[in-house]
Amino acid sequence: MSTESASGTETRIEVTPIAAEQAIDLLEGEGHDTDEAGLRLFVQQGGCAGLSYGMRFDVEPEDDDTVFEHHDLRVFVDPASMRYIGGSVLDFEGGLQGAGFHVENPNVVSECGCGESFRT
């Protein structure tokens, strides 16, 4: 497992303050220890464009994960997912269409019409 801070390497994941705050609130609401647990960000096959993002809480990182720490939030990313989302920013948006996490990914070549999947 490798750990990166906000001033880490070129291939990293950034997290906005509002996204970190929302994720920490959810982690704590589920009874997780935020010193150990974190948000797992991953890419999976699916959607009309071929790939989609996934997020879940994990109690600890896997041995081969890269761990990013931003605004007291730990983010776990596996090596296969890092190929697709390195350099991305995790943000939280609210609005009339609902609130939720959003990945701003510079590697995306195209997205499906609904914005739920992408291609690199």
PyRosetta script that sets phi, psi and omega in degrees:
from pyrosetta import init, pose_from_sequence

init()
pose = pose_from_sequence("MSTESASGTETRIEVTPIAAEQAIDLLEGEGHDTDEAGLRLFVQQGGCAGLSYGMRFDVEPEDDDTVFEHHDLRVFVDPASMRYIGGSVLDFEGGLQGAGFHVENPNVVSECGCGESFRT")
pose.set_psi(1, 134.3)
pose.set_omega(1, 174.3)
pose.set_phi(2, -115.8)
pose.set_psi(2, 150.6)
pose.set_omega(2, -177.9)
pose.set_phi(3, -120.0)
pose.set_psi(3, 135.0)
pose.set_omega(3, 178.0)
pose.set_phi(4, -122.1)
pose.set_psi(4, 141.8)
pose.set_omega(4, 173.6)
pose.set_phi(5, -98.9)
pose.set_psi(5, -177.7)
pose.set_omega(5, 179.6)
pose.set_phi(6, -60.0)
pose.set_psi(6, -21.0)
pose.set_omega(6, 178.7)
pose.set_phi(7, -103.6)
pose.set_psi(7, 29.1)
pose.set_omega(7, -176.1)
pose.set_phi(8, -72.0)
pose.set_psi(8, -153.0)
pose.set_omega(8, -174.8)
pose.set_phi(9, -78.8)
pose.set_psi(9, 176.6)
pose.set_omega(9, -179.3)
pose.set_phi(10, -63.4)
pose.set_psi(10, -34.2)
pose.set_omega(10, 178.8)
pose.set_phi(11, -93.1)
pose.set_psi(11, 95.8)
pose.set_omega(11, -177.7)
pose.set_phi(12, -147.9)
pose.set_psi(12, 173.5)
pose.set_omega(12, 175.3)
pose.set_phi(13, -117.2)
pose.set_psi(13, 129.7)
pose.set_omega(13, 175.3)
pose.set_phi(14, -100.7)
pose.set_psi(14, 154.2)
pose.set_omega(14, 178.0)
pose.set_phi(15, -133.4)
pose.set_psi(15, 128.8)
pose.set_omega(15, 177.9)
pose.set_phi(16, -73.0)
pose.set_psi(16, 156.8)
pose.set_omega(16, 179.4)
pose.set_phi(17, -57.4)
pose.set_psi(17, -41.0)
pose.set_omega(17, -178.8)
pose.set_phi(18, -67.6)
pose.set_psi(18, -37.1)
pose.set_omega(18, 177.5)
pose.set_phi(19, -65.7)
pose.set_psi(19, -42.2)
pose.set_omega(19, 178.5)
pose.set_phi(20, -62.9)
pose.set_psi(20, -44.4)
pose.set_omega(20, -179.7)
pose.set_phi(21, -60.8)
pose.set_psi(21, -45.0)
pose.set_omega(21, -179.7)
pose.set_phi(22, -64.6)
pose.set_psi(22, -43.9)
pose.set_omega(22, -179.3)
pose.set_phi(23, -65.7)
pose.set_psi(23, -41.8)
pose.set_omega(23, 178.7)
pose.set_phi(24, -63.4)
pose.set_psi(24, -41.6)
pose.set_omega(24, 177.0)
pose.set_phi(25, -58.9)
pose.set_psi(25, -42.9)
pose.set_omega(25, 178.8)
pose.set_phi(26, -67.3)
pose.set_psi(26, -42.9)
pose.set_omega(26, 177.6)
pose.set_phi(27, -58.0)
pose.set_psi(27, -50.4)
pose.set_omega(27, -179.5)
pose.set_phi(28, -64.5)
pose.set_psi(28, -36.4)
pose.set_omega(28, 178.6)
pose.set_phi(29, -63.3)
pose.set_psi(29, -27.0)
pose.set_omega(29, 177.3)
pose.set_phi(30, -93.1)
pose.set_psi(30, 5.9)
pose.set_omega(30, 175.3)
pose.set_phi(31, 82.0)
pose.set_psi(31, 16.9)
pose.set_omega(31, 179.7)
pose.set_phi(32, -82.4)
pose.set_psi(32, 147.8)
pose.set_omega(32, 172.9)
pose.set_phi(33, -82.4)
pose.set_psi(33, 111.4)
pose.set_omega(33, -175.0)
pose.set_phi(34, -71.2)
pose.set_psi(34, -9.1)
pose.set_omega(34, 174.2)
pose.set_phi(35, -75.2)
pose.set_psi(35, -26.0)
pose.set_omega(35, -177.9)
pose.set_phi(36, -111.2)
pose.set_psi(36, -45.8)
pose.set_omega(36, -175.5)
pose.set_phi(37, -76.6)
pose.set_psi(37, 165.6)
pose.set_omega(37, 178.8)
pose.set_phi(38, -162.1)
pose.set_psi(38, -179.3)
pose.set_omega(38, 178.8)
pose.set_phi(39, -95.2)
pose.set_psi(39, 123.7)
pose.set_omega(39, 175.1)
pose.set_phi(40, -92.0)
pose.set_psi(40, 123.5)
pose.set_omega(40, 176.2)
pose.set_phi(41, -110.7)
pose.set_psi(41, 126.3)
pose.set_omega(41, -176.5)
pose.set_phi(42, -145.2)
pose.set_psi(42, 167.3)
pose.set_omega(42, 177.1)
pose.set_phi(43, -116.8)
pose.set_psi(43, 138.2)
pose.set_omega(43, 178.8)
pose.set_phi(44, -134.6)
pose.set_psi(44, 158.8)
pose.set_omega(44, 175.0)
pose.set_phi(45, -67.9)
pose.set_psi(45, 136.2)
pose.set_omega(45, 176.2)
pose.set_phi(46, 151.5)
pose.set_psi(46, 167.7)
pose.set_omega(46, -179.3)
pose.set_phi(47, 82.8)
pose.set_psi(47, 167.1)
pose.set_omega(47, -176.0)
pose.set_phi(48, -71.3)
pose.set_psi(48, -20.5)
pose.set_omega(48, 178.8)
pose.set_phi(49, -94.6)
pose.set_psi(49, -6.7)
pose.set_omega(49, 173.8)
pose.set_phi(50, 113.0)
pose.set_psi(50, -34.5)
pose.set_omega(50, -178.5)
pose.set_phi(51, -132.1)
pose.set_psi(51, 148.7)
pose.set_omega(51, 175.8)
pose.set_phi(52, -141.1)
pose.set_psi(52, 158.2)
pose.set_omega(52, 179.4)
pose.set_phi(53, -86.0)
pose.set_psi(53, 149.7)
pose.set_omega(53, 172.3)
pose.set_phi(54, -134.6)
pose.set_psi(54, 150.9)
pose.set_omega(54, 177.4)
pose.set_phi(55, -142.8)
pose.set_psi(55, 142.1)
pose.set_omega(55, 173.9)
pose.set_phi(56, -158.8)
pose.set_psi(56, 166.6)
pose.set_omega(56, 176.7)
pose.set_phi(57, -93.8)
pose.set_psi(57, 138.7)
pose.set_omega(57, 175.1)
pose.set_phi(58, -125.2)
pose.set_psi(58, 146.3)
pose.set_omega(58, -178.5)
pose.set_phi(59, -75.3)
pose.set_psi(59, -23.3)
pose.set_omega(59, 176.8)
pose.set_phi(60, -161.0)
pose.set_psi(60, 159.5)
pose.set_omega(60, 179.4)
pose.set_phi(61, -75.5)
pose.set_psi(61, 158.7)
pose.set_omega(61, 171.4)
pose.set_phi(62, -79.7)
pose.set_psi(62, 163.3)
pose.set_omega(62, -177.1)
pose.set_phi(63, -58.9)
pose.set_psi(63, -35.2)
pose.set_omega(63, -176.2)
pose.set_phi(64, -97.3)
pose.set_psi(64, 6.4)
pose.set_omega(64, 177.9)
pose.set_phi(65, -72.0)
pose.set_psi(65, 152.3)
pose.set_omega(65, 164.3)
pose.set_phi(66, -97.8)
pose.set_psi(66, 135.0)
pose.set_omega(66, -178.3)
pose.set_phi(67, -112.9)
pose.set_psi(67, 124.2)
pose.set_omega(67, 177.3)
pose.set_phi(68, -109.5)
pose.set_psi(68, 140.4)
pose.set_omega(68, 178.6)
pose.set_phi(69, -123.1)
pose.set_psi(69, 120.5)
pose.set_omega(69, 179.6)
pose.set_phi(70, -138.7)
pose.set_psi(70, 127.7)
pose.set_omega(70, 174.4)
pose.set_phi(71, 51.8)
pose.set_psi(71, 42.0)
pose.set_omega(71, 178.2)
pose.set_phi(72, 71.5)
pose.set_psi(72, 9.8)
pose.set_omega(72, 175.8)
pose.set_phi(73, -105.6)
pose.set_psi(73, 132.3)
pose.set_omega(73, 174.1)
pose.set_phi(74, -95.2)
pose.set_psi(74, 132.4)
pose.set_omega(74, 178.6)
pose.set_phi(75, -120.4)
pose.set_psi(75, 126.9)
pose.set_omega(75, -178.9)
pose.set_phi(76, -105.8)
pose.set_psi(76, 130.6)
pose.set_omega(76, 178.5)
pose.set_phi(77, -133.6)
pose.set_psi(77, 127.3)
pose.set_omega(77, 178.2)
pose.set_phi(78, -78.6)
pose.set_psi(78, 159.2)
pose.set_omega(78, -176.2)
pose.set_phi(79, -59.2)
pose.set_psi(79, -40.1)
pose.set_omega(79, -179.3)
pose.set_phi(80, -64.3)
pose.set_psi(80, -41.9)
pose.set_omega(80, 179.4)
pose.set_phi(81, -68.4)
pose.set_psi(81, -34.1)
pose.set_omega(81, -178.5)
pose.set_phi(82, -59.4)
pose.set_psi(82, -31.3)
pose.set_omega(82, 178.5)
pose.set_phi(83, -58.9)
pose.set_psi(83, -32.8)
pose.set_omega(83, -175.9)
pose.set_phi(84, -96.2)
pose.set_psi(84, -26.6)
pose.set_omega(84, -172.8)
pose.set_phi(85, -119.7)
pose.set_psi(85, 6.0)
pose.set_omega(85, 176.4)
pose.set_phi(86, -58.0)
pose.set_psi(86, 134.7)
pose.set_omega(86, -179.1)
pose.set_phi(87, 89.5)
pose.set_psi(87, 1.2)
pose.set_omega(87, -177.6)
pose.set_phi(88, -80.4)
pose.set_psi(88, 164.4)
pose.set_omega(88, 175.5)
pose.set_phi(89, -122.8)
pose.set_psi(89, 127.2)
pose.set_omega(89, 175.1)
pose.set_phi(90, -93.4)
pose.set_psi(90, 123.1)
pose.set_omega(90, -177.8)
pose.set_phi(91, -127.1)
pose.set_psi(91, 167.5)
pose.set_omega(91, 175.4)
pose.set_phi(92, -124.9)
pose.set_psi(92, 127.7)
pose.set_omega(92, -178.4)
pose.set_phi(93, -122.4)
pose.set_psi(93, 143.2)
pose.set_omega(93, 175.0)
pose.set_phi(94, -125.3)
pose.set_psi(94, 153.9)
pose.set_omega(94, 179.4)
pose.set_phi(95, 175.1)
pose.set_psi(95, -169.4)
pose.set_omega(95, -177.5)
pose.set_phi(96, -64.6)
pose.set_psi(96, -29.9)
pose.set_omega(96, -179.7)
pose.set_phi(97, -84.4)
pose.set_psi(97, 2.5)
pose.set_omega(97, -179.7)
pose.set_phi(98, 111.0)
pose.set_psi(98, 168.2)
pose.set_omega(98, -178.2)
pose.set_phi(99, -110.0)
pose.set_psi(99, 152.8)
pose.set_omega(99, 177.1)
pose.set_phi(100, 175.0)
pose.set_psi(100, 173.4)
pose.set_omega(100, 178.9)
pose.set_phi(101, -79.3)
pose.set_psi(101, 147.5)
pose.set_omega(101, -179.6)
pose.set_phi(102, -138.8)
pose.set_psi(102, 135.2)
pose.set_omega(102, 177.7)
pose.set_phi(103, -102.1)
pose.set_psi(103, 120.8)
pose.set_omega(103, 173.9)
pose.set_phi(104, -94.9)
pose.set_psi(104, 104.1)
pose.set_omega(104, -170.5)
pose.set_phi(105, -112.9)
pose.set_psi(105, 114.5)
pose.set_omega(105, -179.3)
pose.set_phi(106, -71.7)
pose.set_psi(106, -9.9)
pose.set_omega(106, -178.2)
pose.set_phi(107, -87.5)
pose.set_psi(107, -8.0)
pose.set_omega(107, -175.5)
pose.set_phi(108, -71.9)
pose.set_psi(108, 128.7)
pose.set_omega(108, 176.0)
pose.set_phi(109, -92.5)
pose.set_psi(109, -40.5)
pose.set_omega(109, 177.7)
pose.set_phi(110, -154.0)
pose.set_psi(110, 156.5)
pose.set_omega(110, 177.4)
pose.set_phi(111, -125.4)
pose.set_psi(111, 156.3)
pose.set_omega(111, 175.2)
pose.set_phi(112, -72.3)
pose.set_psi(112, 168.4)
pose.set_omega(112, -176.9)
pose.set_phi(113, -60.1)
pose.set_psi(113, -33.5)
pose.set_omega(113, -178.1)
pose.set_phi(114, -86.2)
pose.set_psi(114, -8.8)
pose.set_omega(114, 178.0)
pose.set_phi(115, 78.3)
pose.set_psi(115, 12.3)
pose.set_omega(115, -177.8)
pose.set_phi(116, -91.4)
pose.set_psi(116, -14.0)
pose.set_omega(116, 179.6)
pose.set_phi(117, -141.7)
pose.set_psi(117, 167.8)
pose.set_omega(117, -173.6)
pose.set_phi(118, -150.0)
pose.set_psi(118, 171.4)
pose.set_omega(118, 176.1)
pose.set_phi(119, -134.9)
pose.set_psi(119, 140.0)
pose.set_omega(119, 177.4)
pose.set_phi(120, -110.8)
pose.dump_pdb("model.pdb")
